[in-house]
Amino acid sequence: MEIVEFRPEMAAGLARCYNDLVADVPHCYPVSVEAFSSMERLASANCHDEALLAAREEGEVAGFVHVGIANPPKFDWHPQGEPGVIRFLSYRPGQRQIGTALLEAAEKWARERGRGEIFGWNSLYAYPFYHLFHANLSDRLGHLHSLFGKAGYQPDWGEVFFDWTGFVPPAVPMPALNFDLEVERQEKPEHERNQTVVKALHNGEEIGRCIMLRLGEVLPRPDGREWSFCDWLGVNEPLQGRGLGKFLLAQSLVEMQRAGCKHAAISTSHQNYRAYLFYTNFGFNFCDRTTSFRKQLENLALTAEDAETCPEPAEGAQRRIFGWPPEPSAPLFRWAGP
Ligand SMILES: CC(C)(COP(=O)(O)OP(=O)(O)OC[C@H]1O[C@@H](n2cnc3c(N)ncnc32)[C@H](O)[C@@H]1OP(=O)(O)O)[C@@H](O)C(=O)NCCC(=O)NCCS
């Protein structure tokens, strides 16, 4: 097995690896070879200096990792300090050596560029054709969760997804609050998307808002025009718990239905139990849980001086690189016999 940098002739193999990996992941659709035809086509607006490292076995692409350096943060919840990022990692379940080799190659790549930290599968850097907005690594990809965990990555952010095919907006009574409702269609070329914003205004001041996207306008998916996605729902804190959130969400779904949407999706942090309860009671169904990861990278770069004083490994001794191969561990249980 060899690890090589992206070459256009790998496009078909890369697309096959991507499509095989996401075949059972909700809201993912197969992409054409075109999607992997150049690094420019795959480039993210949120990172730079990207590289795609592919594992090849007997000339075939057996997996790949896509890395980059995060752009400076725009918000305080963005990864700080321009860390290395793993945008995507693909290998077949059961081929752990390939997954591990790719992960090590990604970490080495980041370390060589002076990065002290690496983020794995943060939605900010995800492929535009992967899953829904804000989606990190899907729980359906258990072998990748395990790979990151075994390699010392910590979960960083969890996002839970709900969807509702053939949604029927429930009749929600107007809350006993003094407010006006305003629906605004916003063109957002800077974010390459348009959005419908349903606002509650009290004396002209906004007290709650619901932002809806039509997926077909922002994601390359075949049924995108039929899907709406709630990108944000918020009510001013003193007014929470009085029915306004529910009313705004119901009104927003009515708006999206008028615009031709038949299905709806929404997400929230995995620890936002209030929203979790709200969305499931409202009519949405749990569909996926996704996680992003992060890891501090120890600096293993040797100075010339270190190299002189560092003894060569004894002949035949295998050097452990970044935790792989794993140290032999005690068996979890022993068969005591009948
Ligand atoms: C989540 C949020 C939008 C809900 O709006 P709200 O006006 O407070 O909620 P509502 O009064 O309309 O209640 C809607 C549902 O939320 C849940 N809920 C509301 N208050 C709750 C509480 N104190 N404890 C648990 N669940 C609660 C209930 O399921 C409720 O439905 P029900 O009344 O039929 O039981 C609002 O609390 C908010 O802005 N939170 C901060 C931002 C946020 O978390 N946004 C959503 C994630 S993207």
The ligand as an SDF file (V2000), in Angstrom:
LIG
                    3D

 48 50  0  0  0  0  0  0  0  0999 V2000
  -35.5580   26.1550   21.4510 C   0  0  0  0  0  0  0  0  0  0  0  0
  -36.4300   27.4210   21.3900 C   0  0  0  0  0  0  0  0  0  0  0  0
  -36.3720   28.0170   20.0010 C   0  0  0  0  0  0  0  0  0  0  0  0
  -37.8510   27.0210   21.7030 C   0  0  0  0  0  0  0  0  0  0  0  0
  -38.6840   28.1630   21.6600 O   0  0  0  0  0  0  0  0  0  0  0  0
  -39.6410   28.4940   22.8930 P   0  0  0  0  0  0  0  0  0  0  0  0
  -40.4730   29.6630   22.5310 O   0  0  0  0  0  0  0  0  0  0  0  0
  -38.8100   28.6280   24.1050 O   0  0  0  0  0  0  0  0  0  0  0  0
  -40.4640   27.1500   22.9800 O   0  0  0  0  0  0  0  0  0  0  0  0
  -42.0360   26.9490   23.0860 P   0  0  0  0  0  0  0  0  0  0  0  0
  -42.5370   27.6500   24.3040 O   0  0  0  0  0  0  0  0  0  0  0  0
  -42.6850   27.2850   21.8130 O   0  0  0  0  0  0  0  0  0  0  0  0
  -42.1030   25.3940   23.3430 O   0  0  0  0  0  0  0  0  0  0  0  0
  -41.8230   24.4970   22.2940 C   0  0  0  0  0  0  0  0  0  0  0  0
  -41.4160   23.1710   22.8570 C   0  0  0  0  0  0  0  0  0  0  0  0
  -40.1380   23.2740   23.4430 O   0  0  0  0  0  0  0  0  0  0  0  0
  -40.0730   22.3840   24.5590 C   0  0  0  0  0  0  0  0  0  0  0  0
  -39.8580   23.1970   25.7680 N   0  0  0  0  0  0  0  0  0  0  0  0
  -40.1630   24.5000   25.9480 C   0  0  0  0  0  0  0  0  0  0  0  0
  -39.7850   24.8820   27.1850 N   0  0  0  0  0  0  0  0  0  0  0  0
  -39.2270   23.8130   27.7630 C   0  0  0  0  0  0  0  0  0  0  0  0
  -38.6380   23.5730   29.0270 C   0  0  0  0  0  0  0  0  0  0  0  0
  -38.5480   24.5340   29.9490 N   0  0  0  0  0  0  0  0  0  0  0  0
  -38.1490   22.3410   29.2880 N   0  0  0  0  0  0  0  0  0  0  0  0
  -38.2200   21.3660   28.3550 C   0  0  0  0  0  0  0  0  0  0  0  0
  -38.7690   21.5490   27.1410 N   0  0  0  0  0  0  0  0  0  0  0  0
  -39.2650   22.7540   26.8540 C   0  0  0  0  0  0  0  0  0  0  0  0
  -41.3910   21.6730   24.6290 C   0  0  0  0  0  0  0  0  0  0  0  0
  -41.3180   20.4950   23.8630 O   0  0  0  0  0  0  0  0  0  0  0  0
  -42.3030   22.6590   23.9720 C   0  0  0  0  0  0  0  0  0  0  0  0
  -43.4220   22.0550   23.3940 O   0  0  0  0  0  0  0  0  0  0  0  0
  -44.7380   21.8050   24.2880 P   0  0  0  0  0  0  0  0  0  0  0  0
  -45.1100   23.1120   24.8310 O   0  0  0  0  0  0  0  0  0  0  0  0
  -45.7140   21.2340   23.3130 O   0  0  0  0  0  0  0  0  0  0  0  0
  -44.3230   20.8390   25.3520 O   0  0  0  0  0  0  0  0  0  0  0  0
  -35.9740   28.4970   22.4380 C   0  0  0  0  0  0  0  0  0  0  0  0
  -35.9850   27.9310   23.6990 O   0  0  0  0  0  0  0  0  0  0  0  0
  -34.5800   29.0770   22.1470 C   0  0  0  0  0  0  0  0  0  0  0  0
  -34.4540   30.0970   21.4690 O   0  0  0  0  0  0  0  0  0  0  0  0
  -33.5300   28.4590   22.7050 N   0  0  0  0  0  0  0  0  0  0  0  0
  -32.1630   28.9270   22.4870 C   0  0  0  0  0  0  0  0  0  0  0  0
  -31.7140   28.7140   21.0520 C   0  0  0  0  0  0  0  0  0  0  0  0
  -31.8880   27.2710   20.6340 C   0  0  0  0  0  0  0  0  0  0  0  0
  -31.5800   26.3610   21.3750 O   0  0  0  0  0  0  0  0  0  0  0  0
  -32.3680   27.0690   19.3810 N   0  0  0  0  0  0  0  0  0  0  0  0
  -32.6710   25.7410   18.8480 C   0  0  0  0  0  0  0  0  0  0  0  0
  -31.4950   25.0060   18.4150 C   0  0  0  0  0  0  0  0  0  0  0  0
  -30.9770   25.3570   16.7930 S   0  0  0  0  0  0  0  0  0  0  0  0
  1  2  1  0
  2  3  1  0
  2  4  1  0
  2 36  1  0
  4  5  1  0
  5  6  1  0
  6  7  2  0
  6  8  1  0
  6  9  1  0
  9 10  1  0
 10 11  2  0
 10 12  1  0
 10 13  1  0
 13 14  1  0
 14 15  1  0
 15 16  1  0
 15 30  1  0
 16 17  1  0
 17 18  1  0
 17 28  1  0
 18 19  1  0
 18 27  1  0
 19 20  2  0
 20 21  1  0
 21 22  1  0
 21 27  2  0
 22 23  1  0
 22 24  2  0
 24 25  1  0
 25 26  2  0
 26 27  1  0
 28 29  1  0
 28 30  1  0
 30 31  1  0
 31 32  1  0
 32 33  2  0
 32 34  1  0
 32 35  1  0
 36 37  1  0
 36 38  1  0
 38 39  2  0
 38 40  1  0
 40 41  1  0
 41 42  1  0
 42 43  1  0
 43 44  2  0
 43 45  1  0
 45 46  1  0
 46 47  1  0
 47 48  1  0
M  END
$$$$
